[in-house]
Amino acid sequence: MSTHETHRRVTDRVLAVLNALSKADDLDVHELSERTKIPASTIYRILAATNDAGFTRRVATGRYSAGPGSIPLAQRYREHALKHSAVAPQLEKLVADSGELAAFLIPYGNEALCVEAVETHRTLRCSFSTGATQPLLHGATATALLSRLSQARRQRTYAHYDLDTSTIETIEHECNRAITDGYAVSTGVLDPGVWGASAPVIDADGALLGTVTIMAPELRVQGRTNRLIDMVCRTSDELSGGKA
């Protein structure tokens, strides 16, 4: 193994540990080993370094959680990537116009990660919080994101979830339709009774930034789907600088 490959392997393992801790309140070394497929002896060495750096911390005998060092990174992301791109104001306008929850999600490993969400004040509403994740497989958000990722990136995601050929073909068909339409729609795929529409946000170089998503109770979108889809597409287009 070359020096470059060795360094990449070490980096990938550190990131895998941090990623696992980002999805749980706390984990012990054996749980981390099971989730990351990294030997426990290596996990101990990684945690020694990440604890010193403040990115993880020991919270109880043999258990670890995310550390305070992750907070400045998250804050810088929200201040620079989100505020500079006007994501929050656009989502707030989308909620005001639609009366439904609006969110901005990005591809994060093999998942879709919510980095901004604005909820409606209606009594019956959908809820989705910042930091929440979902598998990058099915549903409007996942399809909108996958459709703009490279074929190689999609194949890595399929391999991660150990999908069979039939399921992959179904997802690829959904991605092709999303590319043609410019958006993706789903009903009850992740949660019964929930309708969603998503449109990708693209930067000036054609790279995927994330996706704008509306979520609403299915019973409330009857007769409104086309209008809601238009709102989502207009918002994604605004965030893309008119290039989505």
Salt bridges, closest charged atoms under 4 A:
ASP12 OD1 - ARG8 NE 2.92
ASP26 OD1 - ARG63 NE 2.46
ASP28 OD2 - ARG63 NH1 3.70
GLU31 OE1 - ARG63 NH2 3.08
GLU79 OE1 - ARG76 NH2 3.15
ASP97 OD2 - LYS93 NZ 2.93
GLU100 OE2 - ARG122 NH1 3.44
GLU100 OE1 - ARG220 NH2 2.65
GLU100 OE2 - ARG224 NH1 3.09
GLU111 OE1 - LYS23 NZ 2.73
GLU116 OE1 - ARG78 NH2 3.20
GLU119 OE1 - ARG125 NE 3.53
GLU172 OE2 - ARG154 NE 2.78
ASP181 OD2 - ARG177 NE 3.44
